[in-house]
Amino acid sequence: MKTSKTEGKASIPEVLKLSEALHYQKDSVVSHTTIDKKNGTVTLFAFDEDQGLSEHTAPFDAMVYIVDGKVEITISGKAFHLEKGEMIIMPANEPHAVKAIKKFKMLLIMIKS
């Protein structure tokens, strides 16, 4: 992924294609955080088929945008099926899990304030 960071400052602006910014790896979940600030983070994930994140909670609201593929996201016991171009909000303190139906990429934007 092409990013340039300077300590304590924003990344140098450049155009990236999210669908090409992070590559799938066999039987793995790969992630890269592009913004990491006290008020929030932006992280790109690539999940191989059948990979996922077990149920957990986070103390902040998060938005998930599907860049590629298909995923099942379960929030408080309710399953949602999303595909490329769709998004969902995961509310703070609600249990959620992620499972790749097909390999997929997602952008996770977490707001901490």
N, CA, C and O atoms as CSV, one atom per row, in Angstrom:
chain,resi,resn,atom,element,x,y,z
A,1,MET,N,N,0.845,-1.169,0.000
A,1,MET,CA,C,0.000,0.000,0.000
A,1,MET,C,C,0.886,1.225,0.000
A,1,MET,O,O,1.877,1.277,0.728
A,2,LYS,N,N,0.545,2.194,-0.795
A,2,LYS,CA,C,1.327,3.411,-0.875
A,2,LYS,C,C,0.796,4.423,0.121
A,2,LYS,O,O,-0.293,4.969,-0.053
A,3,THR,N,N,1.568,4.668,1.158
A,3,THR,CA,C,1.235,5.745,2.079
A,3,THR,C,C,2.532,6.358,2.552
A,3,THR,O,O,3.557,5.681,2.638
A,4,SER,N,N,2.487,7.614,2.851
A,4,SER,CA,C,3.643,8.310,3.384
A,4,SER,C,C,3.210,9.004,4.654
A,4,SER,O,O,2.304,9.838,4.643
A,5,LYS,N,N,3.863,8.658,5.752
A,5,LYS,CA,C,3.493,9.271,7.020
A,5,LYS,C,C,4.668,10.075,7.551
A,5,LYS,O,O,5.830,9.702,7.385
A,6,THR,N,N,4.339,11.174,8.185
A,6,THR,CA,C,5.331,11.938,8.914
A,6,THR,C,C,4.853,11.983,10.343
A,6,THR,O,O,3.653,12.089,10.598
A,7,GLU,N,N,5.775,11.905,11.271
A,7,GLU,CA,C,5.399,11.806,12.678
A,7,GLU,C,C,4.524,12.968,13.110
A,7,GLU,O,O,4.900,14.132,12.968
A,8,GLY,N,N,3.346,12.640,13.641
A,8,GLY,CA,C,2.439,13.633,14.162
A,8,GLY,C,C,1.690,14.433,13.108
A,8,GLY,O,O,0.927,15.336,13.450
A,9,LYS,N,N,1.893,14.121,11.836
A,9,LYS,CA,C,1.238,14.863,10.761
A,9,LYS,C,C,0.443,13.911,9.884
A,9,LYS,O,O,0.634,12.696,9.934
A,10,ALA,N,N,-0.442,14.468,9.089
A,10,ALA,CA,C,-1.248,13.674,8.166
A,10,ALA,C,C,-0.376,13.082,7.074
A,10,ALA,O,O,0.717,13.576,6.796
A,11,SER,N,N,-0.872,12.019,6.460
A,11,SER,CA,C,-0.183,11.402,5.334
A,11,SER,C,C,-0.119,12.378,4.169
A,11,SER,O,O,-0.969,13.257,4.029
A,12,ILE,N,N,0.894,12.212,3.345
A,12,ILE,CA,C,1.016,13.014,2.132
A,12,ILE,C,C,-0.088,12.585,1.181
A,12,ILE,O,O,-0.264,11.388,0.954
A,13,PRO,N,N,-0.836,13.523,0.618
A,13,PRO,CA,C,-1.972,13.166,-0.256
A,13,PRO,C,C,-1.532,12.389,-1.494
A,13,PRO,O,O,-0.547,12.743,-2.142
A,14,GLU,N,N,-2.259,11.345,-1.808
A,14,GLU,CA,C,-2.085,10.605,-3.049
A,14,GLU,C,C,-3.367,9.826,-3.322
A,14,GLU,O,O,-4.137,9.538,-2.407
A,15,VAL,N,N,-3.582,9.494,-4.570
A,15,VAL,CA,C,-4.777,8.771,-4.978
A,15,VAL,C,C,-4.502,7.277,-4.915
A,15,VAL,O,O,-3.495,6.801,-5.439
A,16,LEU,N,N,-5.399,6.541,-4.274
A,16,LEU,CA,C,-5.298,5.087,-4.164
A,16,LEU,C,C,-6.620,4.463,-4.583
A,16,LEU,O,O,-7.680,5.059,-4.390
A,17,LYS,N,N,-6.563,3.273,-5.150
A,17,LYS,CA,C,-7.761,2.479,-5.385
A,17,LYS,C,C,-7.866,1.509,-4.224
A,17,LYS,O,O,-7.010,0.639,-4.062
A,18,LEU,N,N,-8.913,1.651,-3.411
A,18,LEU,CA,C,-9.055,0.790,-2.241
A,18,LEU,C,C,-9.046,-0.685,-2.617
A,18,LEU,O,O,-8.486,-1.506,-1.890
A,19,SER,N,N,-9.657,-1.027,-3.738
A,19,SER,CA,C,-9.732,-2.432,-4.140
A,19,SER,C,C,-8.354,-3.022,-4.441
A,19,SER,O,O,-8.189,-4.242,-4.433
A,20,GLU,N,N,-7.368,-2.167,-4.704
A,20,GLU,CA,C,-6.014,-2.641,-5.030
A,20,GLU,C,C,-4.982,-2.290,-3.956
A,20,GLU,O,O,-3.813,-2.655,-4.082
A,21,ALA,N,N,-5.398,-1.594,-2.913
A,21,ALA,CA,C,-4.467,-1.075,-1.917
A,21,ALA,C,C,-3.951,-2.132,-0.942
A,21,ALA,O,O,-2.925,-1.926,-0.294
A,22,LEU,N,N,-4.645,-3.249,-0.834
A,22,LEU,CA,C,-4.250,-4.326,0.073
A,22,LEU,C,C,-4.586,-5.642,-0.616
A,22,LEU,O,O,-5.659,-5.779,-1.205
A,23,HIS,N,N,-3.675,-6.613,-0.546
A,23,HIS,CA,C,-3.862,-7.866,-1.267
A,23,HIS,C,C,-4.343,-8.982,-0.337
A,23,HIS,O,O,-4.010,-9.012,0.848
A,24,TYR,N,N,-5.127,-9.887,-0.898
A,24,TYR,CA,C,-5.566,-11.074,-0.167
A,24,TYR,C,C,-4.367,-11.986,0.079
A,24,TYR,O,O,-3.441,-12.058,-0.729
A,25,GLN,N,N,-4.410,-12.686,1.225
A,25,GLN,CA,C,-3.427,-13.719,1.517
A,25,GLN,C,C,-4.185,-14.976,1.908
A,25,GLN,O,O,-5.155,-14.919,2.664
A,26,LYS,N,N,-3.736,-16.112,1.388
A,26,LYS,CA,C,-4.412,-17.385,1.612
A,26,LYS,C,C,-4.597,-17.667,3.097
A,26,LYS,O,O,-3.663,-17.559,3.892
A,27,ASP,N,N,-5.834,-18.034,3.452
A,27,ASP,CA,C,-6.203,-18.420,4.825
A,27,ASP,C,C,-5.862,-17.353,5.863
A,27,ASP,O,O,-5.515,-17.680,6.998
A,28,SER,N,N,-5.958,-16.079,5.480
A,28,SER,CA,C,-5.544,-15.002,6.387
A,28,SER,C,C,-6.487,-13.813,6.355
A,28,SER,O,O,-7.304,-13.651,5.449
A,29,VAL,N,N,-6.339,-12.996,7.377
A,29,VAL,CA,C,-6.938,-11.673,7.441
A,29,VAL,C,C,-5.771,-10.692,7.470
A,29,VAL,O,O,-4.885,-10.798,8.318
A,30,VAL,N,N,-5.772,-9.744,6.545
A,30,VAL,CA,C,-4.696,-8.758,6.447
A,30,VAL,C,C,-5.307,-7.382,6.702
A,30,VAL,O,O,-6.415,-7.099,6.247
A,31,SER,N,N,-4.588,-6.528,7.428
A,31,SER,CA,C,-5.107,-5.187,7.669
A,31,SER,C,C,-3.995,-4.151,7.579
A,31,SER,O,O,-2.819,-4.446,7.790
A,32,HIS,N,N,-4.404,-2.936,7.260
A,32,HIS,CA,C,-3.476,-1.809,7.234
A,32,HIS,C,C,-4.227,-0.569,7.698
A,32,HIS,O,O,-5.236,-0.194,7.100
A,33,THR,N,N,-3.743,0.068,8.756
A,33,THR,CA,C,-4.347,1.288,9.269
A,33,THR,C,C,-3.736,2.474,8.546
A,33,THR,O,O,-2.522,2.673,8.574
A,34,THR,N,N,-4.593,3.265,7.893
A,34,THR,CA,C,-4.099,4.415,7.145
A,34,THR,C,C,-4.195,5.708,7.940
A,34,THR,O,O,-3.417,6.635,7.714
A,35,ILE,N,N,-5.147,5.776,8.872
A,35,ILE,CA,C,-5.252,6.927,9.766
A,35,ILE,C,C,-5.408,6.387,11.181
A,35,ILE,O,O,-6.252,5.528,11.433
A,36,ASP,N,N,-4.600,6.886,12.094
A,36,ASP,CA,C,-4.651,6.463,13.488
A,36,ASP,C,C,-4.501,7.710,14.347
A,36,ASP,O,O,-3.390,8.153,14.638
A,37,LYS,N,N,-5.629,8.261,14.743
A,37,LYS,CA,C,-5.648,9.490,15.536
A,37,LYS,C,C,-6.406,9.250,16.836
A,37,LYS,O,O,-7.113,8.250,16.968
A,38,LYS,N,N,-6.262,10.162,17.795
A,38,LYS,CA,C,-6.954,9.981,19.075
A,38,LYS,C,C,-8.470,9.975,18.906
A,38,LYS,O,O,-9.177,9.390,19.728
A,39,ASN,N,N,-8.986,10.620,17.849
A,39,ASN,CA,C,-10.434,10.683,17.635
A,39,ASN,C,C,-10.971,9.601,16.730
A,39,ASN,O,O,-12.185,9.505,16.547
A,40,GLY,N,N,-10.094,8.772,16.148
A,40,GLY,CA,C,-10.590,7.703,15.303
A,40,GLY,C,C,-9.531,7.074,14.433
A,40,GLY,O,O,-8.403,7.559,14.338
A,41,THR,N,N,-9.923,5.971,13.792
A,41,THR,CA,C,-9.017,5.246,12.907
A,41,THR,C,C,-9.733,4.880,11.609
A,41,THR,O,O,-10.959,4.777,11.555
A,42,VAL,N,N,-8.929,4.689,10.573
A,42,VAL,CA,C,-9.409,4.179,9.300
A,42,VAL,C,C,-8.501,3.012,8.945
A,42,VAL,O,O,-7.289,3.177,8.805
A,43,THR,N,N,-9.102,1.818,8.798
A,43,THR,CA,C,-8.323,0.607,8.543
A,43,THR,C,C,-8.938,-0.161,7.385
A,43,THR,O,O,-10.153,-0.346,7.323
A,44,LEU,N,N,-8.087,-0.603,6.471
A,44,LEU,CA,C,-8.508,-1.447,5.359
A,44,LEU,C,C,-8.173,-2.890,5.706
A,44,LEU,O,O,-7.066,-3.185,6.155
A,45,PHE,N,N,-9.136,-3.794,5.495
A,45,PHE,CA,C,-8.969,-5.219,5.765
A,45,PHE,C,C,-9.183,-6.020,4.490
A,45,PHE,O,O,-9.986,-5.641,3.638
A,46,ALA,N,N,-8.458,-7.135,4.361
A,46,ALA,CA,C,-8.690,-8.119,3.300
A,46,ALA,C,C,-8.816,-9.486,3.961
A,46,ALA,O,O,-7.882,-9.948,4.617
A,47,PHE,N,N,-9.973,-10.138,3.791
A,47,PHE,CA,C,-10.263,-11.438,4.391
A,47,PHE,C,C,-10.307,-12.493,3.292
A,47,PHE,O,O,-11.006,-12.315,2.295
A,48,ASP,N,N,-9.573,-13.584,3.460
A,48,ASP,CA,C,-9.715,-14.695,2.535
A,48,ASP,C,C,-11.045,-15.402,2.846
A,48,ASP,O,O,-11.605,-15.236,3.930
A,49,GLU,N,N,-11.536,-16.185,1.890
A,49,GLU,CA,C,-12.797,-16.902,2.068
A,49,GLU,C,C,-12.778,-17.732,3.352
A,49,GLU,O,O,-11.775,-18.369,3.672
A,50,ASP,N,N,-13.882,-17.719,4.077
A,50,ASP,CA,C,-14.089,-18.445,5.337
A,50,ASP,C,C,-13.291,-17.886,6.517
A,50,ASP,O,O,-13.313,-18.474,7.598
A,51,GLN,N,N,-12.604,-16.790,6.341
A,51,GLN,CA,C,-11.891,-16.159,7.453
A,51,GLN,C,C,-12.814,-15.162,8.136
A,51,GLN,O,O,-13.809,-14.739,7.546
A,52,GLY,N,N,-12.501,-14.778,9.373
A,52,GLY,CA,C,-13.361,-13.834,10.058
A,52,GLY,C,C,-12.777,-13.320,11.345
A,52,GLY,O,O,-11.626,-13.594,11.685
A,53,LEU,N,N,-13.587,-12.574,12.050
A,53,LEU,CA,C,-13.260,-12.081,13.389
A,53,LEU,C,C,-14.349,-12.596,14.320
A,53,LEU,O,O,-15.537,-12.417,14.050
A,54,SER,N,N,-13.950,-13.229,15.403
A,54,SER,CA,C,-14.926,-13.773,16.345
A,54,SER,C,C,-15.672,-12.638,17.039
A,54,SER,O,O,-15.249,-11.483,17.012
A,55,GLU,N,N,-16.794,-12.998,17.662
A,55,GLU,CA,C,-17.628,-11.993,18.315
A,55,GLU,C,C,-16.834,-11.225,19.365
A,55,GLU,O,O,-16.110,-11.802,20.176
A,56,HIS,N,N,-16.993,-9.912,19.322
A,56,HIS,CA,C,-16.330,-9.022,20.267
A,56,HIS,C,C,-17.124,-7.724,20.339
A,56,HIS,O,O,-18.082,-7.539,19.589
A,57,THR,N,N,-16.732,-6.833,21.230
A,57,THR,CA,C,-17.340,-5.511,21.309
A,57,THR,C,C,-16.248,-4.465,21.175
A,57,THR,O,O,-15.064,-4.748,21.360
A,58,ALA,N,N,-16.666,-3.258,20.851
A,58,ALA,CA,C,-15.755,-2.114,20.794
A,58,ALA,C,C,-16.464,-0.947,21.479
A,58,ALA,O,O,-17.686,-0.823,21.385
A,59,PRO,N,N,-15.713,-0.103,22.160
A,59,PRO,CA,C,-16.356,0.988,22.911
A,59,PRO,C,C,-16.771,2.180,22.052
A,59,PRO,O,O,-17.226,3.194,22.579
A,60,PHE,N,N,-16.615,2.064,20.719
A,60,PHE,CA,C,-16.911,3.178,19.829
A,60,PHE,C,C,-17.742,2.710,18.642
A,60,PHE,O,O,-17.681,1.541,18.259
A,61,ASP,N,N,-18.526,3.627,18.056
A,61,ASP,CA,C,-19.244,3.332,16.822
A,61,ASP,C,C,-18.237,3.113,15.695
A,61,ASP,O,O,-17.163,3.715,15.681
A,62,ALA,N,N,-18.600,2.243,14.751
A,62,ALA,CA,C,-17.733,1.991,13.595
A,62,ALA,C,C,-18.598,1.822,12.356
A,62,ALA,O,O,-19.677,1.233,12.404
A,63,MET,N,N,-18.103,2.350,11.252
A,63,MET,CA,C,-18.763,2.167,9.966
A,63,MET,C,C,-17.927,1.199,9.144
A,63,MET,O,O,-16.706,1.333,9.064
A,64,VAL,N,N,-18.592,0.224,8.532
A,64,VAL,CA,C,-17.921,-0.730,7.655
A,64,VAL,C,C,-18.447,-0.517,6.243
A,64,VAL,O,O,-19.656,-0.533,6.012
A,65,TYR,N,N,-17.524,-0.314,5.296
A,65,TYR,CA,C,-17.862,-0.171,3.881
A,65,TYR,C,C,-17.218,-1.335,3.133
A,65,TYR,O,O,-16.011,-1.551,3.247
A,66,ILE,N,N,-18.007,-2.083,2.374
A,66,ILE,CA,C,-17.496,-3.251,1.658
A,66,ILE,C,C,-16.917,-2.789,0.319
A,66,ILE,O,O,-17.626,-2.252,-0.532
A,67,VAL,N,N,-15.629,-3.009,0.159
A,67,VAL,CA,C,-14.885,-2.594,-1.033
A,67,VAL,C,C,-14.971,-3.658,-2.120
A,67,VAL,O,O,-14.989,-3.339,-3.309
A,68,ASP,N,N,-15.024,-4.934,-1.705
A,68,ASP,CA,C,-14.998,-6.050,-2.651
A,68,ASP,C,C,-15.541,-7.291,-1.953
A,68,ASP,O,O,-15.363,-7.444,-0.745
A,69,GLY,N,N,-16.199,-8.177,-2.694
A,69,GLY,CA,C,-16.608,-9.478,-2.173
A,69,GLY,C,C,-17.913,-9.475,-1.395
A,69,GLY,O,O,-18.741,-8.574,-1.531
A,70,LYS,N,N,-18.075,-10.530,-0.558
A,70,LYS,CA,C,-19.304,-10.720,0.226
A,70,LYS,C,C,-18.950,-11.145,1.653
A,70,LYS,O,O,-18.000,-11.896,1.878
A,71,VAL,N,N,-19.740,-10.644,2.612
A,71,VAL,CA,C,-19.479,-10.895,4.021
A,71,VAL,C,C,-20.787,-11.032,4.795
A,71,VAL,O,O,-21.815,-10.472,4.415
A,72,GLU,N,N,-20.723,-11.787,5.886
A,72,GLU,CA,C,-21.795,-11.815,6.865
A,72,GLU,C,C,-21.282,-11.110,8.108
A,72,GLU,O,O,-20.275,-11.513,8.689
A,73,ILE,N,N,-21.975,-10.062,8.509
A,73,ILE,CA,C,-21.651,-9.344,9.741
A,73,ILE,C,C,-22.816,-9.549,10.696
A,73,ILE,O,O,-23.962,-9.243,10.368
A,74,THR,N,N,-22.514,-10.064,11.869
A,74,THR,CA,C,-23.533,-10.302,12.884
A,74,THR,C,C,-23.391,-9.236,13.966
A,74,THR,O,O,-22.316,-9.047,14.535
A,75,ILE,N,N,-24.488,-8.548,14.237
A,75,ILE,CA,C,-24.506,-7.505,15.271
A,75,ILE,C,C,-25.623,-7.849,16.247
A,75,ILE,O,O,-26.788,-7.947,15.861
A,76,SER,N,N,-25.263,-8.030,17.509
A,76,SER,CA,C,-26.227,-8.379,18.560
A,76,SER,C,C,-27.111,-9.550,18.149
A,76,SER,O,O,-28.320,-9.535,18.381
A,77,GLY,N,N,-26.499,-10.571,17.535
A,77,GLY,CA,C,-27.199,-11.793,17.172
A,77,GLY,C,C,-27.947,-11.754,15.849
A,77,GLY,O,O,-28.480,-12.781,15.428
A,78,LYS,N,N,-28.007,-10.605,15.175
A,78,LYS,CA,C,-28.702,-10.494,13.891
A,78,LYS,C,C,-27.678,-10.470,12.761
A,78,LYS,O,O,-26.753,-9.657,12.765
A,79,ALA,N,N,-27.854,-11.379,11.781
A,79,ALA,CA,C,-26.918,-11.492,10.660
A,79,ALA,C,C,-27.318,-10.560,9.523
A,79,ALA,O,O,-28.492,-10.461,9.165
A,80,PHE,N,N,-26.328,-9.884,8.966
A,80,PHE,CA,C,-26.503,-9.011,7.811
A,80,PHE,C,C,-25.545,-9.481,6.725
A,80,PHE,O,O,-24.370,-9.725,6.996
A,81,HIS,N,N,-26.045,-9.608,5.494
A,81,HIS,CA,C,-25.208,-10.006,4.363
A,81,HIS,C,C,-24.947,-8.767,3.513
A,81,HIS,O,O,-25.878,-8.133,3.017
A,82,LEU,N,N,-23.678,-8.434,3.353
A,82,LEU,CA,C,-23.287,-7.252,2.607
A,82,LEU,C,C,-22.366,-7.649,1.466
A,82,LEU,O,O,-21.672,-8.664,1.522
A,83,GLU,N,N,-22.380,-6.813,0.422
A,83,GLU,CA,C,-21.482,-7.029,-0.703
A,83,GLU,C,C,-20.951,-5.684,-1.176
A,83,GLU,O,O,-21.326,-4.628,-0.667
A,84,LYS,N,N,-20.080,-5.752,-2.150
A,84,LYS,CA,C,-19.398,-4.567,-2.681
A,84,LYS,C,C,-20.338,-3.375,-2.814
A,84,LYS,O,O,-21.421,-3.480,-3.389
A,85,GLY,N,N,-19.902,-2.235,-2.268
A,85,GLY,CA,C,-20.657,-1.002,-2.366
A,85,GLY,C,C,-21.632,-0.748,-1.237
A,85,GLY,O,O,-22.236,0.323,-1.180
A,86,GLU,N,N,-21.804,-1.713,-0.327
A,86,GLU,CA,C,-22.732,-1.540,0.791
A,86,GLU,C,C,-21.969,-1.220,2.069
A,86,GLU,O,O,-20.771,-1.481,2.183
A,87,MET,N,N,-22.702,-0.642,3.038
A,87,MET,CA,C,-22.088,-0.311,4.325
A,87,MET,C,C,-23.071,-0.551,5.453
A,87,MET,O,O,-24.277,-0.674,5.243
A,88,ILE,N,N,-22.515,-0.614,6.663
A,88,ILE,CA,C,-23.330,-0.795,7.862
A,88,ILE,C,C,-22.623,-0.110,9.027
A,88,ILE,O,O,-21.396,-0.006,9.053
A,89,ILE,N,N,-23.412,0.352,9.983
A,89,ILE,CA,C,-22.870,0.920,11.214
A,89,ILE,C,C,-22.918,-0.144,12.299
A,89,ILE,O,O,-23.949,-0.781,12.515
A,90,MET,N,N,-21.796,-0.327,12.976
A,90,MET,CA,C,-21.746,-1.222,14.138
A,90,MET,C,C,-21.741,-0.326,15.378
A,90,MET,O,O,-20.749,0.354,15.642
A,91,PRO,N,N,-22.838,-0.319,16.140
A,91,PRO,CA,C,-22.927,0.570,17.308
A,91,PRO,C,C,-21.942,0.188,18.410
A,91,PRO,O,O,-21.599,-0.981,18.584
A,92,ALA,N,N,-21.508,1.182,19.132
A,92,ALA,CA,C,-20.615,0.967,20.271
A,92,ALA,C,C,-21.226,-0.021,21.260
A,92,ALA,O,O,-22.435,-0.024,21.491
A,93,ASN,N,N,-20.377,-0.850,21.833
A,93,ASN,CA,C,-20.722,-1.786,22.907
A,93,ASN,C,C,-21.698,-2.889,22.507
A,93,ASN,O,O,-22.175,-3.620,23.375
A,94,GLU,N,N,-22.007,-3.029,21.224
A,94,GLU,CA,C,-22.857,-4.122,20.747
A,94,GLU,C,C,-21.954,-5.248,20.238
A,94,GLU,O,O,-21.036,-4.986,19.461
A,95,PRO,N,N,-22.194,-6.499,20.660
A,95,PRO,CA,C,-21.358,-7.599,20.167
A,95,PRO,C,C,-21.517,-7.773,18.660
A,95,PRO,O,O,-22.628,-7.725,18.130
A,96,HIS,N,N,-20.388,-7.977,17.978
A,96,HIS,CA,C,-20.419,-8.163,16.537
A,96,HIS,C,C,-19.319,-9.134,16.105
A,96,HIS,O,O,-18.306,-9.298,16.784
A,97,ALA,N,N,-19.550,-9.771,14.956
A,97,ALA,CA,C,-18.592,-10.730,14.389
A,97,ALA,C,C,-18.617,-10.565,12.868
A,97,ALA,O,O,-19.590,-10.074,12.297
A,98,VAL,N,N,-17.527,-10.985,12.231
A,98,VAL,CA,C,-17.372,-10.852,10.781
A,98,VAL,C,C,-16.957,-12.202,10.218
A,98,VAL,O,O,-16.049,-12.842,10.749
A,99,LYS,N,N,-17.623,-12.649,9.133
A,99,LYS,CA,C,-17.295,-13.927,8.490
A,99,LYS,C,C,-17.354,-13.750,6.976
A,99,LYS,O,O,-18.382,-13.341,6.437
A,100,ALA,N,N,-16.257,-14.057,6.291
A,100,ALA,CA,C,-16.200,-13.933,4.832
A,100,ALA,C,C,-17.027,-15.036,4.176
A,100,ALA,O,O,-16.759,-16.220,4.381
A,101,ILE,N,N,-18.031,-14.650,3.387
A,101,ILE,CA,C,-18.789,-15.611,2.585
A,101,ILE,C,C,-17.946,-15.964,1.360
A,101,ILE,O,O,-17.808,-17.132,0.996
A,102,LYS,N,N,-17.391,-14.933,0.737
A,102,LYS,CA,C,-16.362,-15.027,-0.303
A,102,LYS,C,C,-15.265,-14.094,0.161
A,102,LYS,O,O,-15.498,-13.262,1.037
A,103,LYS,N,N,-14.081,-14.210,-0.399
A,103,LYS,CA,C,-13.056,-13.272,0.037
A,103,LYS,C,C,-13.583,-11.859,-0.156
A,103,LYS,O,O,-14.276,-11.571,-1.132
A,104,PHE,N,N,-13.247,-10.982,0.782
A,104,PHE,CA,C,-13.773,-9.622,0.728
A,104,PHE,C,C,-12.805,-8.643,1.362
A,104,PHE,O,O,-11.922,-9.006,2.138
A,105,LYS,N,N,-13.012,-7.374,0.994
A,105,LYS,CA,C,-12.245,-6.273,1.580
A,105,LYS,C,C,-13.231,-5.289,2.178
A,105,LYS,O,O,-14.304,-5.046,1.627
A,106,MET,N,N,-12.846,-4.724,3.321
A,106,MET,CA,C,-13.695,-3.721,3.959
A,106,MET,C,C,-12.853,-2.593,4.488
A,106,MET,O,O,-11.703,-2.774,4.889
A,107,LEU,N,N,-13.461,-1.413,4.477
A,107,LEU,CA,C,-12.874,-0.238,5.103
A,107,LEU,C,C,-13.612,-0.024,6.407
A,107,LEU,O,O,-14.835,0.122,6.415
A,108,LEU,N,N,-12.882,-0.003,7.509
A,108,LEU,CA,C,-13.456,0.193,8.842
A,108,LEU,C,C,-13.089,1.586,9.312
A,108,LEU,O,O,-11.912,1.929,9.417
A,109,ILE,N,N,-14.108,2.387,9.595
A,109,ILE,CA,C,-13.900,3.740,10.096
A,109,ILE,C,C,-14.470,3.792,11.505
A,109,ILE,O,O,-15.681,3.685,11.698
A,110,MET,N,N,-13.586,3.958,12.493
A,110,MET,CA,C,-14.015,3.978,13.883
A,110,MET,C,C,-13.880,5.404,14.423
A,110,MET,O,O,-12.819,6.022,14.339
A,111,ILE,N,N,-14.973,5.900,14.973
A,111,ILE,CA,C,-15.008,7.238,15.539
A,111,ILE,C,C,-14.957,7.113,17.064
A,111,ILE,O,O,-15.811,6.466,17.671
A,112,LYS,N,N,-13.955,7.734,17.669
A,112,LYS,CA,C,-13.743,7.578,19.110
A,112,LYS,C,C,-14.303,8.714,19.945
A,112,LYS,O,O,-14.147,8.693,21.166
A,113,SER,N,N,-14.935,9.682,19.356
A,113,SER,CA,C,-15.493,10.776,20.167
A,113,SER,C,C,-16.834,11.215,19.618
A,113,SER,O,O,-17.457,12.124,20.167
